[in-house]
Amino acid sequence: INQKFLDSKTGIYDGNLTQSAQSFAMYYGIVPDLVQKSVVENLVRDIISNDYHLTTGYFSTKYVPNVLQWFGFDEAMGKVLNQITYPSLGYMLSMGATTLWEDWVYSNDTFSHNHPALGSLVEWITKSLLGIYFDSESVAFSDIVIAPSMISTLSWAKGHYLSSRGKIESSWKVDDDRQGYCFEVRVPVNSQASVYLPLLAGGNMNIFESGRAIDLVSDVQFVFRDSRSNVFRVGSG
């Protein structure tokens, strides 16, 4: 596939730069390691050149938000979801939609007005903004990951996912100066979670749980810190 369709010098698939080709190849692990960065950057560049609109359709829309999340481009995806002109979820709302359409185009005789085809955009809200997903090595949400992306275009997000073990809740609100935030999670019974607390500007954080310094809370275990987050292990509750 790469021999036929990939220009390894430019990181562009299929001759013409399209969001579908770039995201499809990344999603299915086709792209060679040395070219991944340029392939993703070309995807983002095309999204920006289309004024943060998607040009994908029924099959490829699913791939874009996942790839952007994996490679740290949630800011771009957030701007995509903020659009109100065609093609966008905001455009659907402006046309009176109360459920997701099958296609970006309004239709009164061909496409369904209640269809999961573009539902991956809502999936991104759960997986990125709320940060809720299961540990790939766990069984039935016994181990949960909660790693929210606090993008600059939002000051708060709140929601839940009803898993097989119960409701997983995630809620965050950033201070007006974006120098701190309040983050609340709820983990269902018989589950445990790795909670990622995003680092804000400067990287230094004083972390409290219910008003107590985090290192004094026995039920919360520090795991590690990387360039983006402090990670803690918590039980149900």
RODO-2510 file (C-alpha; in nm, 4 decimals, decimal comma):
residues 237
     n   res          X          Y          Z
     1     i     0,0000     0,0000     0,0000
     2     n     0,2704     0,2472     0,0967
     3     q     0,4765     0,1666    -0,2099
     4     k     0,1818     0,2477    -0,4326
     5     f     0,0098     0,5361    -0,2517
     6     l     0,2542     0,7070    -0,0114
     7     d     0,4946     0,9836    -0,1051
     8     s     0,7420     0,9338     0,1782
     9     k     0,9123     1,2680     0,1071
    10     t     0,5962     1,4763     0,1576
    11     g     0,3966     1,2461     0,3844
    12     i     0,0966     1,2629     0,1517
    13     y    -0,1145     0,9664     0,0436
    14     d    -0,2761     0,9085    -0,2920
    15     g    -0,1230     1,2058    -0,4736
    16     n    -0,3708     1,4666    -0,3541
    17     l    -0,3868     1,5655     0,0104
    18     t    -0,7179     1,4479     0,1592
    19     q    -0,8279     1,4095     0,5185
    20     s    -0,9713     1,0664     0,4409
    21     a    -0,6500     0,9160     0,3021
    22     q    -0,4261     1,0644     0,5733
    23     s    -0,6472     0,9600     0,8646
    24     f    -0,7321     0,6157     0,7212
    25     a    -0,3660     0,5222     0,6910
    26     m    -0,2836     0,6441     1,0413
    27     y    -0,5844     0,4778     1,2028
    28     y    -0,5029     0,1343     1,0641
    29     g    -0,1312     0,1521     1,1419
    30     i    -0,0214     0,1533     0,7799
    31     v     0,2128     0,4531     0,8032
    32     p     0,5863     0,3816     0,8569
    33     d     0,7187     0,5223     1,1849
    34     l     0,9531     0,7696     1,0200
    35     v     0,6710     0,9295     0,8203
    36     q     0,3963     0,9397     1,0838
    37     k     0,4743     1,2926     1,2000
    38     s     0,4494     1,4436     0,8527
    39     v     0,1354     1,2434     0,7678
    40     v    -0,0461     1,3727     1,0777
    41     e     0,0815     1,7269     1,0275
    42     n    -0,0522     1,7204     0,6716
    43     l    -0,3888     1,6057     0,8048
    44     v    -0,3990     1,8981     1,0483
    45     r    -0,2818     2,1384     0,7786
    46     d    -0,5699     2,0356     0,5547
    47     i    -0,8214     2,0775     0,8379
    48     i    -0,6893     2,4290     0,9017
    49     s    -0,6959     2,5162     0,5302
    50     n    -1,0633     2,4197     0,5292
    51     d    -1,1279     2,6629     0,8145
    52     y    -1,1469     2,3781     1,0661
    53     h    -1,4073     2,1819     0,8727
    54     l    -1,3934     1,8122     0,7896
    55     t    -1,4006     1,6982     0,4282
    56     t    -1,4596     1,3350     0,5250
    57     g    -1,7831     1,1468     0,4759
    58     y    -1,9671     0,8356     0,5833
    59     f    -1,6640     0,6067     0,6162
    60     s    -1,3666     0,8244     0,7061
    61     t    -1,5079     1,0688     0,9608
    62     k    -1,4491     0,8087     1,2319
    63     y    -1,0738     0,8127     1,1802
    64     v    -1,0006     1,1852     1,2104
    65     p    -1,0882     1,2505     1,5792
    66     n    -0,9108     0,9336     1,6897
    67     v    -0,5899     1,0208     1,5069
    68     l    -0,5954     1,3794     1,6314
    69     q    -0,6390     1,2560     1,9884
    70     w    -0,3568     1,0025     1,9638
    71     f    -0,1101     1,2630     1,8407
    72     g    -0,2061     1,5507     2,0713
    73     f    -0,4147     1,7652     1,8362
    74     d    -0,7304     1,7906     2,0459
    75     e    -0,7196     2,1705     2,0106
    76     a    -0,7768     2,1332     1,6359
    77     m    -1,0599     1,8862     1,6883
    78     g    -1,2223     2,1186     1,9384
    79     k    -1,2281     2,3932     1,6764
    80     v    -1,3824     2,1506     1,4275
    81     l    -1,6707     2,0824     1,6651
    82     n    -1,7169     2,4557     1,7255
    83     q    -1,8083     2,5269     1,3632
    84     i    -2,1642     2,6254     1,2708
    85     t    -2,1328     2,6351     0,8917
    86     y    -2,1555     2,3438     0,6490
    87     p    -2,0265     2,0767     0,6927
    88     s    -2,0448     2,0528     1,0736
    89     l    -2,2552     1,9380     1,3650
    90     g    -2,3293     2,3036     1,4297
    91     y    -2,4756     2,3299     1,0816
    92     m    -2,7063     2,0382     1,1607
    93     l    -2,8233     2,2188     1,4735
    94     s    -2,8846     2,5377     1,2750
    95     m    -3,1063     2,3358     1,0432
    96     g    -3,3164     2,2150     1,3349
    97     a    -3,1548     1,8732     1,3858
    98     t    -3,2212     1,7000     1,7180
    99     t    -3,0334     1,3797     1,6250
   100     l    -2,7275     1,3080     1,4119
   101     w    -2,7884     1,2897     1,0368
   102     e    -2,6529     1,0185     0,8087
   103     d    -2,4858     1,2798     0,5886
   104     w    -2,3624     1,6374     0,6275
   105     v    -2,6176     1,7497     0,3675
   106     y    -2,9778     1,8173     0,4671
   107     s    -3,2120     1,5815     0,2861
   108     n    -3,5889     1,5419     0,2973
   109     d    -3,6038     1,2272     0,0859
   110     t    -3,2716     1,0373     0,0762
   111     f    -3,0593     1,0413     0,3939
   112     s    -3,1669     0,9468     0,7447
   113     h    -3,2014     1,2178     1,0097
   114     n    -3,1211     0,9712     1,2901
   115     h    -2,8104     0,7710     1,2113
   116     p    -2,4804     0,6701     1,3829
   117     a    -2,2579     0,7305     1,0787
   118     l    -2,1046     1,0501     1,2222
   119     g    -2,1297     0,9397     1,5847
   120     s    -1,7524     0,9178     1,6228
   121     l    -1,7512     1,2947     1,6712
   122     v    -1,9562     1,2458     1,9870
   123     e    -1,7249     0,9605     2,0848
   124     w    -1,4379     1,2127     2,0824
   125     i    -1,6214     1,4236     2,3413
   126     t    -1,6316     1,1253     2,5774
   127     k    -1,2784     1,0012     2,5102
   128     s    -1,0974     1,3359     2,4843
   129     l    -1,2883     1,6152     2,6573
   130     l    -1,4044     1,3923     2,9424
   131     g    -1,1070     1,1592     2,8991
   132     i    -1,3006     0,8407     2,9722
   133     y    -1,1899     0,5120     2,8215
   134     f    -1,0978     0,1637     2,9413
   135     d    -0,7510     0,0220     2,9905
   136     s    -0,6847    -0,2000     2,6883
   137     e    -0,5547    -0,4778     2,9149
   138     s    -0,8550    -0,4752     3,1482
   139     v    -1,1773    -0,6762     3,1417
   140     a    -1,5167    -0,5027     3,1337
   141     f    -1,3945    -0,1687     3,2697
   142     s    -1,2231    -0,3174     3,5743
   143     d    -0,9431    -0,0702     3,4982
   144     i    -1,0375     0,2733     3,3691
   145     v    -0,8365     0,5620     3,2292
   146     i    -0,9602     0,9161     3,2891
   147     a    -0,7396     1,1623     3,1020
   148     p    -0,9276     1,4783     2,9996
   149     s    -0,8070     1,7249     2,7405
   150     m    -0,8714     2,0754     2,8750
   151     i    -0,8659     2,2575     2,5421
   152     s    -0,8318     2,6357     2,5361
   153     t    -1,1686     2,6998     2,3678
   154     l    -1,3583     2,5555     2,6665
   155     s    -1,3613     2,6477     3,0344
   156     w    -1,5460     2,3366     3,1523
   157     a    -1,6798     1,9955     3,0547
   158     k    -1,9039     1,7526     3,2389
   159     g    -2,0454     1,4144     3,1474
   160     h    -2,0523     1,0427     3,2112
   161     y    -2,0288     0,7058     3,0451
   162     l    -2,2535     0,4191     3,1521
   163     s    -2,0189     0,1198     3,1521
   164     s    -2,0945    -0,2445     3,2244
   165     r    -1,9812    -0,1831     3,5847
   166     g    -2,1734     0,1388     3,6377
   167     k    -2,1535     0,5100     3,5690
   168     i    -1,8107     0,6679     3,5151
   169     e    -1,8219     1,0441     3,5694
   170     s    -1,5757     1,3160     3,4724
   171     s    -1,6140     1,6879     3,5318
   172     w    -1,3623     1,9699     3,5093
   173     k    -1,3700     2,3493     3,5298
   174     v    -1,0714     2,5732     3,4632
   175     d    -1,0140     2,8927     3,6623
   176     d    -1,0654     3,2225     3,4803
   177     d    -0,6881     3,2819     3,4604
   178     r    -0,6362     2,9183     3,3474
   179     q    -0,3760     2,8723     3,6195
   180     g    -0,5751     2,6087     3,8062
   181     y    -0,8795     2,3865     3,7807
   182     c    -1,1250     2,1706     3,9716
   183     f    -1,1526     1,8112     3,8510
   184     e    -1,4060     1,5592     3,9820
   185     v    -1,4274     1,1911     3,8916
   186     r    -1,6491     0,9048     4,0003
   187     v    -1,5351     0,5456     3,9612
   188     p    -1,7902     0,2617     3,9824
   189     v    -1,7755    -0,0158     4,2426
   190     n    -1,5232    -0,2953     4,1735
   191     s    -1,3235    -0,0755     3,9373
   192     q    -1,0100     0,1333     3,9701
   193     a    -0,8824     0,4192     3,7596
   194     s    -0,5664     0,5862     3,6422
   195     v    -0,6452     0,9572     3,6610
   196     y    -0,4367     1,1966     3,4538
   197     l    -0,4238     1,5527     3,5878
   198     p    -0,3156     1,7799     3,3003
   199     l    -0,0272     2,0179     3,3642
   200     l    -0,1144     2,3798     3,2973
   201     a     0,1177     2,6656     3,1985
   202     g     0,4438     2,6487     3,3927
   203     g     0,3972     2,2865     3,4929
   204     n     0,4079     2,3378     3,8718
   205     m     0,0927     2,2288     4,0551
   206     n    -0,0328     2,2158     4,4111
   207     i    -0,2780     1,9266     4,4130
   208     f    -0,5534     1,8796     4,6703
   209     e    -0,8244     1,6185     4,7214
   210     s    -1,1262     1,7356     4,9249
   211     g    -0,9143     2,0188     5,0640
   212     r    -0,6223     1,7983     5,1702
   213     a    -0,2789     1,7879     5,0107
   214     i    -0,2770     1,4918     4,7738
   215     d     0,0243     1,3257     4,9379
   216     l    -0,1732     1,3039     5,2643
   217     v    -0,4602     1,1084     5,1057
   218     s    -0,3983     0,7364     5,1515
   219     d    -0,6584     0,6295     4,8938
   220     v    -0,4803     0,8159     4,6140
   221     q    -0,1505     0,6739     4,4877
   222     f     0,0934     0,8769     4,2801
   223     v     0,2107     0,6740     3,9783
   224     f     0,4247     0,8987     3,7579
   225     r     0,4576     1,2374     3,5941
   226     d     0,5293     1,3015     3,2278
   227     s     0,5502     1,6171     3,0180
   228     r     0,1718     1,6563     3,0077
   229     s     0,0212     1,5125     3,3276
   230     n     0,0502     1,3939     3,6852
   231     v    -0,0937     1,0425     3,7052
   232     f    -0,2634     0,8961     4,0110
   233     r    -0,4269     0,5627     4,0888
   234     v    -0,7656     0,5683     4,2643
   235     g    -1,0261     0,3138     4,3656
   236     s    -1,4034     0,3277     4,3388
   237     g    -1,5947     0,6222     4,4758
***
